[in-house]
Structures are given as C-alpha cells and as structure tokens.
Amino acid sequence: MKLGCNTWMYSSFPTWIPAYPIEYVIKKLAKIGYDGIELGAASPVAYPPYITKEDRKRISNLLRENNIEISSVLVCPGGGCGNNVASPIEAERKQAVQSYKDCIDLA
C-alpha cells in the first residue's frame, strides 16, 4: 500500500497564515515516508494561472530527486472565481470549465 498526503497540511488554507514553500513540503513529506503528494491546485503553490513552465519543471525535478510522486491534483476554488460548472451564469460556467482544464494540464 502506498501513502500520500495533501499539501494543504503545509499551506495557509483555510486561514491566512504563512504557507510553506513547495520545496520544503516535498522534502518534508518524502522524509516522513510518504510515497505521494496530493497537490492542492491553489494559490500560492500551484494555482495554474500563476505557475510557470519553469516552476513545473522545478517541482517535477524535486519530486524525482526525493523519490515521491504526485498521486492526485485537488482542484481548488481558492485563488480565483468559484468552480461552479452548474452556475446559471454562463461566464462563471466557462471559467469553471477552464479552471478544471488548467488543473488537468498541471497534472
């Protein structure tokens, strides 16, 4: 059996306290013995509109170096509009769909 942990343990969610950098989180969870990380796709660590290609490569390298993988990506409404694909407001539905697509690309 493999064990994973959500990155929110080391983030500011749901309160506004300082968040740990993803580099620290990856190293810490690997050291504890986790096999995987459920990446919270939220600000400030991995919100798709904010994360660059260089950030993605850096995170990928850190995961490889620490022998830990991303087991899943948790799509989060934080950092942007709500993710309501059933909204009666067309613009909100479109944004929600795009947000989910961006998280799929992040994975």
C-alpha positions in Angstrom: 0.0 0.0 0.0 1.2 3.5 -0.8 0.5 6.5 1.3 0.0 10.1 0.1 -0.6 13.4 1.8 -2.3 16.6 0.7 -0.1 19.7 0.5 -2.6 21.7 2.5 -1.1 20.5 5.7 1.7 23.0 5.0 -0.4 25.7 3.3 -2.4 28.6 4.5 -5.7 27.0 3.7 -8.3 27.8 5.2 -6.7 30.6 7.2 -4.4 33.4 6.1 -1.2 32.3 7.8 2.1 31.9 6.0 2.4 28.9 3.7 5.5 26.7 3.4 7.2 26.7 0.0 6.5 23.6 -2.1 10.3 22.7 -2.0 10.0 22.3 1.8 6.8 20.4 1.6 8.1 17.9 -1.0 11.3 17.2 1.1 9.4 17.0 4.4 6.8 14.6 3.1 9.4 12.4 1.5 11.5 12.4 4.7 8.4 11.4 6.7 8.0 8.4 4.3 5.0 9.3 2.1 5.0 7.9 -1.4 2.8 10.5 -3.0 1.5 14.0 -2.7 -2.0 15.2 -3.5 -1.2 18.6 -4.9 -3.6 21.3 -3.9 -4.0 23.4 -7.1 -4.4 26.7 -5.2 -2.5 29.8 -4.6 0.3 30.4 -3.7 1.9 27.0 -4.5 0.2 25.5 -7.6 -2.6 27.7 -8.9 -2.5 27.0 -12.6 -2.7 30.7 -13.8 0.3 31.6 -11.5 2.6 28.6 -12.0 5.1 28.9 -14.9 6.7 26.2 -17.0 9.9 26.7 -15.1 8.0 26.2 -11.8 6.5 23.0 -13.1 10.0 21.7 -14.2 11.5 22.6 -10.9 8.7 20.8 -9.0 9.0 17.8 -11.2 12.7 17.6 -10.6 12.2 17.9 -6.8 9.7 15.1 -6.8 12.1 12.9 -8.8 15.1 13.8 -6.6 13.1 13.0 -3.4 11.5 9.7 -4.8 8.0 10.9 -4.3 5.2 11.4 -6.9 2.1 13.4 -7.4 -0.7 10.9 -6.6 -3.5 13.4 -7.4 -4.3 17.0 -8.0 -7.1 18.6 -5.9 -8.9 21.3 -7.9 -9.4 24.2 -5.6 -11.6 27.3 -5.9 -9.0 29.3 -4.0 -7.1 32.0 -5.9 -9.8 32.7 -8.3 -13.6 32.5 -9.0 -15.7 29.7 -7.8 -15.6 26.4 -9.8 -19.4 26.0 -10.4 -19.9 24.2 -13.7 -23.7 24.3 -12.9 -23.8 28.1 -12.4 -26.7 29.9 -14.1 -24.1 32.5 -15.2 -22.5 31.5 -18.5 -19.3 33.3 -17.8 -18.8 31.5 -14.5 -19.5 28.1 -16.1 -16.9 28.8 -18.8 -14.4 29.9 -16.2 -15.0 26.8 -14.1 -14.5 24.5 -17.1 -11.3 26.3 -18.0 -10.1 26.1 -14.4 -10.6 22.3 -14.4 -8.8 22.0 -17.7 -5.9 24.0 -16.4 -5.7 21.7 -13.4 -5.7 18.7 -15.7 -2.8 20.3 -17.7 -1.0 20.8 -14.4 -1.3 17.1 -13.5 
